[in-house]
């Protein structure tokens, strides 16, 4: 997320040609389905934890960068940012002390959602055999290995699928709670 946030802040704050170039590069990344892009990255880098980490990072950068850019474009024109610039604050100070602080709520909500997508992508990559390899255990490899025992011991797959589902539901609840806690409009209504 930090890479995507940095890219989005640079694009949104600098504007013009830099913004256009960064956004078109992100459009290219978003043109591919995320899982296909992750498979390409792991195919190029090979299997293992590092290549899986890079694949998941590339998978998440476009969404986070667009969210950061949208936040910067929205917040940089607000009255407090204009007042800070009028009082002589540097662009860097306005960005980090005013704009970045007020875009934090969106990232706190997006982080669990990105984590859910990352866990699912990692499980899918491992299930397909392009992620972390055996003997290391992941949810995806456990599902893949449990397939051969579906007739005799279906609990291998069922328990793994339930763990994955509970993890996804729990992270979605976390996202909802963060959304309620960090949204000032919803907080006033409670």
C-alpha beads as a LAMMPS data file, in Angstrom:
LAMMPS data file: protein, C-alpha beads

190 atoms
189 bonds

1 atom types
1 bond types

-500.0 500.0 xlo xhi
-500.0 500.0 ylo yhi
-500.0 500.0 zlo zhi

Masses

1 110.0

Atoms # bond

1 1 1 0.000 0.000 0.000
2 1 1 2.830 2.420 0.739
3 1 1 4.072 2.174 -2.854
4 1 1 0.587 2.801 -4.241
5 1 1 -0.010 5.700 -1.843
6 1 1 3.299 7.303 -2.816
7 1 1 2.578 6.939 -6.520
8 1 1 -0.933 8.356 -6.064
9 1 1 0.310 11.311 -4.011
10 1 1 2.959 12.151 -6.596
11 1 1 0.438 11.917 -9.440
12 1 1 -2.239 13.945 -7.683
13 1 1 0.034 16.628 -6.263
14 1 1 2.255 17.294 -9.275
15 1 1 -0.482 17.050 -11.891
16 1 1 0.006 17.730 -15.598
17 1 1 2.387 15.473 -17.503
18 1 1 3.529 13.450 -14.476
19 1 1 -0.070 12.733 -13.518
20 1 1 -0.947 11.728 -17.065
21 1 1 2.041 9.385 -17.413
22 1 1 1.490 7.715 -14.038
23 1 1 -2.235 7.276 -14.609
24 1 1 -1.725 5.769 -18.069
25 1 1 0.820 3.313 -16.637
26 1 1 -1.708 2.359 -13.958
27 1 1 -4.379 1.987 -16.659
28 1 1 -2.117 -0.530 -18.384
29 1 1 -1.763 -2.487 -15.133
30 1 1 -5.512 -2.362 -14.535
31 1 1 -6.230 -3.567 -18.081
32 1 1 -5.086 -7.035 -17.053
33 1 1 -7.109 -9.028 -14.543
34 1 1 -5.253 -8.938 -11.243
35 1 1 -4.764 -12.682 -10.999
36 1 1 -3.417 -12.914 -14.554
37 1 1 -0.994 -10.086 -13.797
38 1 1 0.125 -11.883 -10.629
39 1 1 0.639 -15.120 -12.587
40 1 1 2.776 -13.252 -15.135
41 1 1 4.896 -11.725 -12.364
42 1 1 5.422 -15.070 -10.619
43 1 1 6.219 -16.709 -13.945
44 1 1 8.877 -14.096 -14.669
45 1 1 10.363 -14.072 -11.145
46 1 1 9.888 -17.758 -10.359
47 1 1 8.133 -19.399 -7.443
48 1 1 8.788 -18.502 -3.862
49 1 1 7.888 -16.037 -1.170
50 1 1 9.680 -13.039 -2.705
51 1 1 8.080 -13.433 -6.134
52 1 1 4.675 -13.954 -4.501
53 1 1 5.170 -10.756 -2.487
54 1 1 6.081 -8.802 -5.614
55 1 1 3.080 -10.245 -7.459
56 1 1 0.684 -9.279 -4.665
57 1 1 2.255 -5.803 -4.512
58 1 1 1.803 -5.283 -8.256
59 1 1 -1.734 -6.640 -7.869
60 1 1 -2.614 -3.938 -5.281
61 1 1 -0.726 -0.859 -6.531
62 1 1 -3.238 0.442 -9.120
63 1 1 -6.238 0.548 -6.783
64 1 1 -4.308 2.148 -3.928
65 1 1 -2.641 4.691 -6.211
66 1 1 -5.972 5.752 -7.703
67 1 1 -7.472 6.105 -4.243
68 1 1 -4.523 8.243 -3.106
69 1 1 -4.696 10.411 -6.213
70 1 1 -8.429 10.971 -5.784
71 1 1 -7.896 11.961 -2.144
72 1 1 -5.151 14.423 -3.035
73 1 1 -7.196 15.972 -5.848
74 1 1 -10.136 16.384 -3.474
75 1 1 -8.218 17.685 -0.462
76 1 1 -5.719 19.999 -2.149
77 1 1 -8.527 22.364 -3.190
78 1 1 -10.139 22.545 0.247
79 1 1 -10.077 25.812 2.160
80 1 1 -7.532 24.693 4.761
81 1 1 -5.019 23.677 2.076
82 1 1 -5.507 26.953 0.217
83 1 1 -5.145 28.881 3.499
84 1 1 -1.912 27.058 4.330
85 1 1 -0.490 27.894 0.895
86 1 1 -1.607 31.497 1.268
87 1 1 0.202 31.724 4.614
88 1 1 3.408 30.601 2.923
89 1 1 3.527 26.885 3.663
90 1 1 5.579 24.909 1.172
91 1 1 3.900 22.413 -1.111
92 1 1 5.539 19.534 0.725
93 1 1 4.258 20.819 4.087
94 1 1 0.713 21.228 2.764
95 1 1 0.829 17.736 1.266
96 1 1 2.119 15.950 4.361
97 1 1 0.625 18.051 7.177
98 1 1 -2.809 18.725 5.711
99 1 1 -3.702 16.673 2.659
100 1 1 -2.164 13.325 3.659
101 1 1 -3.653 13.464 7.148
102 1 1 -7.140 13.977 5.753
103 1 1 -6.879 11.099 3.286
104 1 1 -5.892 8.550 5.951
105 1 1 -9.453 7.361 6.606
106 1 1 -9.881 6.051 3.076
107 1 1 -6.675 4.019 3.351
108 1 1 -7.637 2.599 6.732
109 1 1 -10.836 1.303 5.158
110 1 1 -9.107 0.113 1.967
111 1 1 -6.351 -1.771 3.811
112 1 1 -8.517 -4.679 5.068
113 1 1 -10.205 -4.879 1.664
114 1 1 -6.802 -5.033 -0.041
115 1 1 -5.709 -7.620 2.492
116 1 1 -8.757 -9.757 1.636
117 1 1 -7.963 -9.481 -2.075
118 1 1 -4.305 -10.283 -1.391
119 1 1 -5.112 -13.373 0.673
120 1 1 -7.492 -14.633 -2.004
121 1 1 -4.945 -13.947 -4.751
122 1 1 -2.219 -15.674 -2.759
123 1 1 -4.467 -18.687 -2.136
124 1 1 -5.379 -18.816 -5.829
125 1 1 -1.746 -18.581 -6.942
126 1 1 -0.717 -21.282 -4.496
127 1 1 -3.666 -23.438 -5.552
128 1 1 -2.549 -23.107 -9.182
129 1 1 1.009 -24.042 -8.201
130 1 1 2.736 -20.763 -9.101
131 1 1 3.119 -19.427 -5.553
132 1 1 4.849 -20.914 -2.537
133 1 1 5.727 -24.540 -3.122
134 1 1 5.478 -27.579 -0.871
135 1 1 6.546 -28.418 1.847
136 1 1 5.468 -24.909 2.947
137 1 1 1.808 -24.928 3.879
138 1 1 -0.564 -22.236 2.656
139 1 1 -4.330 -22.249 2.310
140 1 1 -4.031 -22.585 -1.467
141 1 1 -1.636 -25.529 -1.358
142 1 1 -3.758 -27.185 1.332
143 1 1 -6.811 -26.889 -0.925
144 1 1 -4.868 -28.233 -3.899
145 1 1 -3.474 -31.176 -1.940
146 1 1 -6.838 -31.913 -0.331
147 1 1 -8.507 -32.375 -3.729
148 1 1 -7.170 -35.875 -4.070
149 1 1 -8.772 -36.853 -0.736
150 1 1 -12.245 -35.426 -1.423
151 1 1 -13.851 -38.875 -1.668
152 1 1 -12.226 -40.414 1.401
153 1 1 -11.563 -37.411 3.688
154 1 1 -13.506 -34.349 2.555
155 1 1 -12.787 -32.546 5.816
156 1 1 -9.292 -31.690 4.510
157 1 1 -10.801 -29.354 1.944
158 1 1 -13.835 -28.293 3.979
159 1 1 -11.844 -27.161 7.012
160 1 1 -9.381 -25.243 4.847
161 1 1 -12.209 -23.581 2.926
162 1 1 -13.968 -22.663 6.180
163 1 1 -10.756 -21.119 7.558
164 1 1 -10.388 -19.084 4.365
165 1 1 -14.033 -17.995 4.487
166 1 1 -13.853 -17.014 8.181
167 1 1 -10.707 -15.002 7.489
168 1 1 -12.425 -13.173 4.622
169 1 1 -15.582 -12.434 6.637
170 1 1 -13.538 -11.242 9.620
171 1 1 -11.501 -8.875 7.469
172 1 1 -14.673 -7.538 5.845
173 1 1 -16.123 -6.851 9.305
174 1 1 -12.890 -5.062 10.222
175 1 1 -13.254 -2.905 7.133
176 1 1 -16.834 -2.031 8.087
177 1 1 -15.834 -1.105 11.638
178 1 1 -12.977 1.068 10.425
179 1 1 -15.291 2.736 7.945
180 1 1 -17.769 3.592 10.691
181 1 1 -15.116 4.765 13.141
182 1 1 -13.139 6.885 10.695
183 1 1 -16.002 8.506 8.797
184 1 1 -16.822 11.772 10.612
185 1 1 -20.373 11.939 9.207
186 1 1 -21.287 8.453 10.430
187 1 1 -19.551 9.060 13.770
188 1 1 -21.743 12.120 14.481
189 1 1 -24.934 10.139 13.840
190 1 1 -24.116 7.523 16.478

Bonds

1 1 1 2
2 1 2 3
3 1 3 4
4 1 4 5
5 1 5 6
6 1 6 7
7 1 7 8
8 1 8 9
9 1 9 10
10 1 10 11
11 1 11 12
12 1 12 13
13 1 13 14
14 1 14 15
15 1 15 16
16 1 16 17
17 1 17 18
18 1 18 19
19 1 19 20
20 1 20 21
21 1 21 22
22 1 22 23
23 1 23 24
24 1 24 25
25 1 25 26
26 1 26 27
27 1 27 28
28 1 28 29
29 1 29 30
30 1 30 31
31 1 31 32
32 1 32 33
33 1 33 34
34 1 34 35
35 1 35 36
36 1 36 37
37 1 37 38
38 1 38 39
39 1 39 40
40 1 40 41
41 1 41 42
42 1 42 43
43 1 43 44
44 1 44 45
45 1 45 46
46 1 46 47
47 1 47 48
48 1 48 49
49 1 49 50
50 1 50 51
51 1 51 52
52 1 52 53
53 1 53 54
54 1 54 55
55 1 55 56
56 1 56 57
57 1 57 58
58 1 58 59
59 1 59 60
60 1 60 61
61 1 61 62
62 1 62 63
63 1 63 64
64 1 64 65
65 1 65 66
66 1 66 67
67 1 67 68
68 1 68 69
69 1 69 70
70 1 70 71
71 1 71 72
72 1 72 73
73 1 73 74
74 1 74 75
75 1 75 76
76 1 76 77
77 1 77 78
78 1 78 79
79 1 79 80
80 1 80 81
81 1 81 82
82 1 82 83
83 1 83 84
84 1 84 85
85 1 85 86
86 1 86 87
87 1 87 88
88 1 88 89
89 1 89 90
90 1 90 91
91 1 91 92
92 1 92 93
93 1 93 94
94 1 94 95
95 1 95 96
96 1 96 97
97 1 97 98
98 1 98 99
99 1 99 100
100 1 100 101
101 1 101 102
102 1 102 103
103 1 103 104
104 1 104 105
105 1 105 106
106 1 106 107
107 1 107 108
108 1 108 109
109 1 109 110
110 1 110 111
111 1 111 112
112 1 112 113
113 1 113 114
114 1 114 115
115 1 115 116
116 1 116 117
117 1 117 118
118 1 118 119
119 1 119 120
120 1 120 121
121 1 121 122
122 1 122 123
123 1 123 124
124 1 124 125
125 1 125 126
126 1 126 127
127 1 127 128
128 1 128 129
129 1 129 130
130 1 130 131
131 1 131 132
132 1 132 133
133 1 133 134
134 1 134 135
135 1 135 136
136 1 136 137
137 1 137 138
138 1 138 139
139 1 139 140
140 1 140 141
141 1 141 142
142 1 142 143
143 1 143 144
144 1 144 145
145 1 145 146
146 1 146 147
147 1 147 148
148 1 148 149
149 1 149 150
150 1 150 151
151 1 151 152
152 1 152 153
153 1 153 154
154 1 154 155
155 1 155 156
156 1 156 157
157 1 157 158
158 1 158 159
159 1 159 160
160 1 160 161
161 1 161 162
162 1 162 163
163 1 163 164
164 1 164 165
165 1 165 166
166 1 166 167
167 1 167 168
168 1 168 169
169 1 169 170
170 1 170 171
171 1 171 172
172 1 172 173
173 1 173 174
174 1 174 175
175 1 175 176
176 1 176 177
177 1 177 178
178 1 178 179
179 1 179 180
180 1 180 181
181 1 181 182
182 1 182 183
183 1 183 184
184 1 184 185
185 1 185 186
186 1 186 187
187 1 187 188
188 1 188 189
189 1 189 190
